[in-house]
Amino acid sequence: MVTGGTGTLGRRVVRRLSAKGRAVRVLSRRPRPAGDREPYDWATGDLSTGEGIDAAVEGVGAIVHCATTIGRGDVAATRRLVDAVRRSGGGPHLVHISIVGVDRVPFVYYRAKLATERIVAGAGLPWSILRATQFHDLIARIVDAQRRLPVTLALGGVRFQPVDAGEVADRLAALVVGGPAGRVPDMGGPQVRDHRELTRTTLRARGRRRPVLPLRLPGAVFRAYREGGHLTPDHAVGRVTYDEYLAARTPPAG
């Protein structure tokens, strides 16, 4: 079963597992779309309330936990998932995606992800945890969200190591097939690049002309970002560069 199976990462994991001949169940808060004929099972359940989760976990041999609330809600959602598995009496392999630097950057969301790691590792079930750097999609969305502004803001002094979501999905699918591995080596993109440079690259690819204004924010979180706490240059195993990601997509209007 893949939680968040319709999201940026989850839908890619579903495709990879299906391609490997694995029977897959998608967990989503929404009913299956009309006309969806893909060869996977569908379970409607809500990790924020627990509704439908007991039925969803019945009979599964592995759970790839990709669902996220982008906040503290991840902790309660992960606990509900683990509790449902315990009630089922099963012992599936929990494969969990986390973020590089959750133990070094004191960002609220990162602290929540670190807490979810501890829940997974302490659940008494077979488990694997992969930490990855930011997806290419996120870097692009930060720029696109500002398309109506006269200038585009970038984090001054901050670098990112964007990684392709499809490659992360490949790694998660391999973990399912390979069996429980505990905390596996981090996964980072092939390049560490300044956020201002990434922003300019995105604007050029989108055909937009905007000044890029570096924003240097105070506080412990952004100090940790400037120090590279979210980077893993020793594990730059991704192959798809950010430029290649942009070139493969049609620029949106605006």
Sequence and secondary structure as in RCSB ss.txt:
>XXXX:A:sequence
MVTGGTGTLGRRVVRRLSAKGRAVRVLSRRPRPAGDREPYDWATGDLSTGEGIDAAVEGVGAIVHCATTIGRGDV
AATRRLVDAVRRSGGGPHLVHISIVGVDRVPFVYYRAKLATERIVAGAGLPWSILRATQFHDLIARIVDAQRRLP
VTLALGGVRFQPVDAGEVADRLAALVVGGPAGRVPDMGGPQVRDHRELTRTTLRARGRRRPVLPLRLPGAVFRAY
REGGHLTPDHAVGRVTYDEYLAARTPPAG
>XXXX:A:secstr
 EETTTSTTHHHHHHHHHHTT   EEEESS   TT   SSEEEE  TTT TTHHHHHTT SEEEE    SSTHHH
HHHHHHHHHHHHHT   EEEEEEETTTTTS  HHHHHHHHHHHHHHTSSS EEEEEE  BHHHHHHHHHTTTTSS
SEEEETT EE  B HHHHHHHHHHHHHH   EE   B  S  EEHHHHHHHHHHHHT    EEEE   SHHHHHH
HTTTT  GGG      HHHHHHTS     
